[in-house]
């Protein structure tokens, strides 16, 4: 019997999906699902959800719940992490303070100054979790879903021996979107995708072995498709390769789309047919603030009224666990790992998002080679900035962390160096209880 531990289990949707996916594999139908969250109320709701899934799918699994992380990790074979250190009441300042300086963010959980300070709060917590894994379940496979993905994974992979990789929805989500645009069945599409998390590029996309990029270029000439992802489509038009993460995210990862109100209006406003509103200030924060008011009702509605969908989702986690500790069917996915030569023109010790093979042999990164020069420059800026930020956080070096913020494309497009210092000082002060003393 395998044991799967969910750290930060109190998600309305995510934990349900992964638990359901695990139960679709014969190897895991009798597993123990151990739910851990510091919020007892959310923990009880998600336990009831998992019991409902278990009953509907007719499996013999055991569902346990605890607020004790060590108890949850003891003997675990697989660990899934979705923790969020600081919650909305502190995260909001990562977005609201920069706005005073003209740094306008749509999401603010992965990159730019908000992502850097979120990393500063989360890296110490993630390292604590890893040290507990080393002690209580050293052979476990650890899958991280917490942002900022690449900075957290780099810290964990550099500082611990835990078998950890990070997972994101953007690679499979974007290729599914592009296949739909050109009318191709997804199982007829092959691709190579590499870079850093949320800023990986499809260096090739093929439909039945033929280059599919001409078909994608043709599609985005149509306003109905161009408007769906304006920022990403603009990047594709100018760079020639499609980027993985949404327009809302990518608009705050570079110099070009959010530095002036007229540019936000032109490229990021809610155009007809858009997948979402990438221009809305603090979109993700506002969404989470709304969910804070409704999460109990969302849980109750699902438990009392909704049917359990027993089909496997498109998340990678259960497939990876099955490949390594289940039925042993190899599985290829894009994961977040230390570079070590996988991408030849990115720093050796940066965290990259590249194809990874999961099998009985564990997790093996693939060698992709060099990124095209025109995107390598952009990705290198991100990678080196994040390396500097992670090193600063590990050293608790205030000046070095501020220097990382100097290099952020959005901050540098909007602010002077002195303004970035002032902005960082405000963020250090508001985050004092989470960051401790930086020298």
C-alpha positions in Angstrom: 0.0 0.0 0.0 1.4 3.4 -1.1 1.1 6.5 1.0 0.5 9.9 -0.7 0.7 13.0 1.4 -0.8 16.4 0.5 0.9 19.3 2.1 -1.5 22.3 2.0 -4.4 20.0 1.1 -7.3 22.5 1.7 -7.9 23.3 -2.0 -11.4 23.4 -3.3 -10.5 21.8 -6.6 -6.8 20.8 -6.9 -6.7 18.1 -4.2 -9.9 16.5 -5.4 -8.5 16.2 -8.9 -5.2 14.6 -7.9 -6.9 12.1 -5.5 -9.3 11.1 -8.2 -6.4 10.7 -10.7 -4.6 8.4 -8.3 -7.6 6.2 -7.9 -7.7 5.6 -11.7 -4.5 3.6 -11.4 -4.8 0.0 -10.2 -1.6 0.3 -8.2 -3.1 3.0 -6.0 -6.6 1.9 -5.4 -5.7 0.7 -1.9 -3.3 3.6 -1.1 -3.4 5.9 1.9 -4.3 9.5 1.1 -3.0 11.6 4.0 -4.3 15.2 3.9 -2.3 17.8 5.8 -3.4 21.5 6.3 -2.9 24.0 9.1 -6.6 25.0 8.8 -8.7 22.3 10.6 -12.0 23.5 9.0 -10.7 23.3 5.4 -9.0 20.0 6.3 -12.4 18.4 7.3 -14.1 19.7 4.2 -11.4 18.2 1.9 -11.5 14.9 3.9 -15.2 14.7 3.2 -14.6 15.4 -0.5 -12.0 12.6 -0.7 -14.3 10.1 1.1 -17.0 10.9 -1.5 -14.5 10.3 -4.3 -13.4 7.0 -2.7 -17.0 5.8 -2.3 -18.0 6.8 -5.9 -14.9 5.1 -7.4 -15.3 2.0 -5.3 -11.7 1.8 -4.1 -10.4 0.5 -0.8 -8.1 3.4 -0.1 -7.7 4.9 3.4 -8.3 8.7 3.9 -6.5 10.3 6.8 -6.2 13.9 7.8 -3.9 15.8 10.2 -2.6 19.2 11.0 0.8 17.7 11.9 3.2 17.8 9.0 5.6 15.3 10.5 2.9 12.8 11.1 1.7 13.3 7.5 5.1 12.7 6.0 6.1 9.6 8.0 6.5 6.8 5.5 5.1 8.7 2.5 5.9 7.4 -1.0 4.7 10.5 -2.7 4.3 14.1 -1.5 2.3 16.9 -3.3 2.7 20.4 -2.1 0.5 23.5 -2.6 1.3 25.6 0.4 0.9 29.4 0.3 3.0 31.1 3.0 1.5 34.4 4.1 -1.9 34.0 2.6 -3.8 36.9 0.9 -3.4 39.4 3.7 0.3 39.6 3.1 0.5 38.7 -0.5 -1.6 41.6 -1.5 1.1 44.0 -0.5 3.5 42.4 -3.0 1.1 43.8 -5.6 -0.3 47.0 -3.9 3.0 48.5 -2.9 4.6 48.3 -6.3 1.5 49.8 -7.9 2.3 53.0 -6.0 5.6 53.1 -8.0 3.9 52.4 -11.3 4.6 48.6 -11.4 1.2 47.3 -12.5 0.8 43.5 -12.1 -2.0 41.2 -13.3 -1.1 38.1 -11.3 2.0 38.8 -9.2 2.8 35.2 -8.0 5.7 34.1 -10.1 8.0 36.9 -11.3 8.7 40.6 -11.1 9.1 42.1 -7.6 6.0 40.3 -6.3 7.3 36.9 -7.3 10.7 37.7 -5.7 9.2 38.6 -2.3 6.8 35.7 -2.5 9.8 33.5 -3.0 11.5 35.1 0.0 8.5 34.0 2.2 8.1 30.6 0.7 11.7 29.3 0.3 12.4 28.9 4.1 9.1 27.0 4.4 9.8 24.8 1.5 13.3 24.0 2.8 11.7 23.1 6.2 9.4 20.7 4.4 12.3 19.2 2.4 14.3 18.6 5.6 11.3 16.8 7.1 11.1 14.7 4.0 14.8 13.8 4.2 14.2 12.7 7.8 10.8 10.9 7.6 10.4 9.7 4.0 13.8 10.2 2.3 12.8 8.0 -0.8 9.6 9.9 -1.5 8.9 11.6 -4.8 8.1 15.3 -4.1 6.0 17.2 -6.6 5.7 20.9 -6.0 2.8 23.0 -7.4 3.6 26.2 -5.4 4.7 29.4 -7.1 7.1 31.0 -7.8 8.0 27.6 -9.2 11.5 28.0 -10.6 12.9 29.9 -7.6 11.4 27.5 -5.1 12.6 24.4 -7.1 16.1 25.9 -7.5 16.4 26.4 -3.7 15.1 22.9 -2.9 17.3 21.2 -5.5 20.4 23.1 -4.5 20.1 22.8 -0.7 18.6 19.4 -0.2 18.8 15.8 -1.4 15.0 15.4 -1.9 13.8 13.9 -5.2 11.8 17.0 -6.1 10.5 18.5 -9.3 7.9 21.2 -10.0 4.8 20.9 -12.1 2.8 23.6 -13.9 -0.3 23.4 -16.1 1.0 25.8 -18.8 2.8 23.5 -21.1 0.0 21.0 -21.6 -2.7 23.7 -21.5 -1.1 25.8 -24.2 -0.4 23.0 -26.6 -4.0 21.9 -26.2 -5.1 25.4 -27.0 -2.9 25.7 -30.1 -4.0 22.2 -31.4 -7.6 23.3 -31.0 -6.9 26.5 -32.9 -5.6 24.7 -36.0 -8.1 21.8 -35.8 -5.6 19.1 -34.9 -6.3 16.1 -32.6 -4.1 16.5 -29.7 -2.7 13.0 -30.0 -1.4 13.9 -33.5 0.7 16.8 -32.1 4.3 16.5 -31.1 6.5 19.3 -29.7 9.6 20.3 -27.9 9.2 22.9 -25.2 12.0 24.4 -23.1 13.0 27.5 -21.0 12.0 28.5 -17.5 8.7 28.1 -15.8 6.0 30.3 -17.4 8.6 31.5 -19.9 9.3 28.3 -21.8 9.0 28.3 -25.6 7.9 25.6 -28.1 11.0 25.4 -30.2 9.0 23.1 -32.5 5.4 22.0 -32.9 4.5 19.3 -35.4 1.2 17.9 -36.7 1.8 14.4 -38.1 5.5 15.2 -38.4 5.0 18.5 -40.3 5.8 21.9 -39.0 2.5 23.4 -37.5 3.8 26.9 -37.0 2.6 28.2 -40.4 -0.9 27.1 -39.5 -0.7 28.9 -36.1 0.6 32.1 -37.9 -2.3 32.0 -40.2 -4.7 31.6 -37.3 -3.5 34.6 -35.4 -4.0 36.8 -38.4 -7.7 36.3 -37.7 -8.8 38.8 -35.0 -11.0 36.1 -33.4 -7.9 34.2 -32.5 -5.5 37.1 -32.1 -7.7 38.6 -29.4 -7.8 35.4 -27.4 -4.1 35.9 -26.3 -3.0 39.3 -27.5 0.3 39.5 -25.5 1.4 36.0 -26.4 0.4 36.4 -30.0 2.4 39.6 -30.2 5.4 37.8 -28.7 4.9 35.1 -31.3 4.7 37.5 -34.2 7.9 39.2 -33.2 10.0 36.3 -31.9 8.7 33.4 -34.0 8.1 30.9 -31.1 5.0 30.5 -28.9 5.4 30.9 -25.1 3.7 28.7 -22.6 2.1 30.9 -19.9 -1.0 33.1 -20.4 -1.0 36.7 -21.6 -1.8 37.9 -18.1 1.3 36.4 -16.7 3.6 37.2 -19.7 2.5 40.8 -19.7 4.3 41.3 -16.4 7.4 39.3 -17.3 8.9 41.6 -19.8 9.4 45.3 -20.8 6.8 45.8 -23.4 3.2 45.6 -22.3 2.5 47.1 -18.9 4.9 50.1 -18.5 2.3 52.7 -19.7 -1.5 52.9 -19.4 -1.9 53.2 -23.2 0.0 49.9 -23.7 -2.1 48.2 -21.1 -5.2 49.4 -22.9 -3.9 48.3 -26.3 -2.5 44.9 -25.5 -3.9 43.9 -22.1 -7.5 45.1 -22.0 -10.5 42.9 -22.2 -10.8 42.5 -25.9 -13.8 40.7 -27.4 -13.0 36.9 -27.5 -10.1 37.1 -25.0 -9.6 34.1 -22.8 -9.5 36.4 -19.8 -8.7 40.0 -18.9 -4.8 40.2 -18.8 -5.0 43.9 -18.2 -7.0 43.9 -15.0 -4.9 45.1 -12.1 -4.4 42.3 -9.5 -6.7 39.9 -11.3 -5.6 36.9 -9.3 -5.6 38.7 -6.0 -9.2 39.9 -6.6 -10.2 36.4 -7.5 -8.8 34.9 -4.3 -10.4 37.6 -2.2 -13.8 36.6 -3.7 -13.0 32.9 -3.1 -12.3 33.7 0.6 -15.9 34.6 1.0 -17.3 31.6 -0.9 -15.0 28.6 -0.3 -17.3 27.1 2.4 -20.3 27.2 0.1 -18.2 25.8 -2.8 -17.1 22.8 -0.7 -20.7 22.2 0.6 -22.2 22.4 -2.9 -19.7 19.9 -4.2 -20.2 17.5 -1.3 -24.0 17.7 -1.3 -24.9 18.2 -4.9 -22.3 17.5 -7.5 -21.4 14.2 -9.2 -17.9 12.9 -9.0 -16.2 13.0 -12.4 -14.2 9.7 -12.5 -12.2 10.5 -15.6 -8.5 11.2 -15.2 -7.6 14.9 -15.4 -4.8 16.4 -17.4 -2.6 16.9 -14.3 0.7 15.1 -14.4 1.1 14.1 -10.8 -0.6 10.7 -10.8 1.0 9.7 -14.1 4.4 10.5 -12.6 3.8 8.5 -9.4 2.5 5.6 -11.5 5.6 5.6 -13.6 8.0 5.6 -10.7 6.2 3.7 -7.9 3.1 2.2 -9.6 2.7 0.2 -12.7 6.0 1.4 -14.1 4.7 2.8 -17.4 7.2 5.6 -18.4 5.8 9.1 -18.7 7.3 12.2 -20.4 6.4 15.6 -19.1 7.8 19.1 -18.7 9.3 19.5 -15.2 11.3 22.0 -13.3 14.9 20.8 -12.7 18.4 22.2 -12.3 19.7 22.8 -15.8 23.0 20.9 -15.7 23.4 21.2 -19.5 19.9 20.5 -20.6 19.7 24.0 -22.2 23.2 24.8 -23.3 22.8 28.6 -23.5 21.2 29.1 -20.0 23.2 29.1 -16.7 24.3 25.7 -15.5 22.7 26.1 -12.1 19.4 27.7 -13.0 16.1 25.9 -12.7 14.8 25.2 -16.2 11.5 23.7 -17.5 12.4 20.9 -19.9 11.2 17.4 -20.9 11.7 14.9 -18.1 11.1 11.2 -18.2 9.6 9.5 -15.2 10.2 5.7 -14.9 11.3 3.0 -12.5 14.7 4.8 -12.8 13.3 7.9 -11.3 13.3 11.4 -12.9 15.7 11.9 -15.8 16.0 15.3 -17.5 16.3 15.5 -21.3 19.0 17.4 -23.2 17.3 20.0 -25.4 20.3 22.0 -26.7 20.3 25.7 -27.3 17.3 27.9 -27.3 17.0 30.2 -30.3 19.0 33.3 -29.8 16.0 35.7 -29.9 14.3 34.0 -27.0 17.4 33.0 -25.1 18.2 36.6 -24.3 14.8 37.1 -22.7 15.0 33.8 -20.8 18.5 34.4 -19.7 17.4 37.7 -18.1 14.8 35.9 -16.1 17.1 33.0 -15.2 20.0 35.1 -14.0 17.6 37.5 -12.1 16.0 34.5 -10.3 19.4 32.9 -9.5 20.5 36.2 -7.9 17.2 36.4 -5.9 17.4 32.8 -4.7 21.1 33.2 -3.6 20.1 36.4 -1.8 17.2 34.6 0.0 19.4 31.7 1.1 22.1 34.2 2.4 19.4 36.6 3.8 21.3 39.3 1.9 19.1 42.4 1.6 21.3 44.3 -0.9 21.6 41.3 -3.2 17.8 40.8 -3.2 17.3 44.4 -4.1 19.8 44.0 -6.9 17.7 41.2 -8.3 14.7 43.5 -8.3 16.8 46.1 -10.3 17.1 43.5 -13.1 13.4 42.7 -13.3 12.2 43.8 -16.7 8.9 45.4 -15.6 10.5 47.2 -12.6 13.4 48.5 -14.7 11.0 49.7 -17.5 9.0 51.8 -15.0 11.2 52.8 -12.0 14.5 54.4 -11.3 17.1 52.5 -9.3 16.3 54.7 -6.2 12.6 54.1 -6.6 13.2 50.3 -6.7 15.2 50.6 -3.4 12.4 52.5 -1.8 9.8 50.0 -3.0 11.9 47.1 -1.7 12.3 48.8 1.7 8.5 49.0 2.0 8.1 45.4 1.1 10.8 44.3 3.6 9.0 46.2 6.3 5.6 44.7 5.6 7.1 41.2 5.3 9.2 41.5 8.5 7.3 38.7 10.4 7.9 36.3 7.5 11.4 37.2 6.4 13.2 37.7 9.7 16.4 39.7 9.7 18.2 40.4 6.5 21.7 41.7 6.7 
